[in-house]
């Protein structure tokens, strides 16, 4: 069972990629993370099922902590903290 901690995560940015398909959500996330300060959190909303694979891989590859991910109906939600250098 996954612990739901999203109510406790302070979010500074939101990125809505609903309706977009691979590779656009990850490209937009990459641009958003680049503009954020280290330690800030972005909440990503997506409808593309491939984000369930692509966003965790993006976070792992670039060492940005994926704090939580949820699936609500046809929407996927991710909380990502920009790594602290």
N, C-alpha and C positions, 0 to 999 in steps of 0.2 A: 504494500500500500504506500502511495506517495503522500508525503506530508505537504499540505498546502500552506505555503508561506507568503503568497503573493500580496496579501493584505499588509504584511510587515515590510515589504520592500519599498523603499523610497525611490520613486521614478522621476528623473529629471527630463527625459525625452520620450517622445512617442513617435513611432514610425508605422504608418498604415500602408501595407503593401497588398491589401485585399484586391482581388481581381487581377493581380499580376502573376506571371508565370516565370519559371526558371529561365534565365538566371537573374531576372530583374530584382526579386526580393533581396538576394544576397548582395548584389551590386549596390542597391540602395542602402543596405545595412552597412556595407563597407564605407560608403561615403559619409553616413551619419556618424559612425564610430570615429572616423578621422577628425570630425569637427567637435567631438566631445572632449571634455577634460578627463584625465585619468581618475578612475573611481566612480564616475557617473554611470547611471543606469538608464538604459533604453528599453522600453516595452515595444515589442514588434507584434503587429497584428498581420496575419496572413491567411489566405485561403488555398494556396497551392500546397497540396500534400507533399510535394518533394521538399518543402522546407523542413519537414520532420527529419530528413536526412542531411540536407544542405546546411542548415543553420548550426546544428551541433558540430558538424565537421569544420565549418568556418571558425567557430569559437575555439575548438580544440587546436586547429592549425595556427591561429593567431594568438592563442593564450588569453582569450577573453572569457572570464567565468560565465557559464550559462547557469544562472541562479535558479531558474525554474522554467518549465514549459508545460502548457496545458492545451487540451483540445476541448473546445466547446462547440458542439454541433459540427458545422463545416468550417469553423474558424480555429486557427492555431495561434497561440499566444506564447511569446518568449520574453523572458527578462534577462538581459545581458548587461554585465558590468564591464566597462572598459578597463583593461588591465592597467595596473599601476606600474609604471616603468621601473 
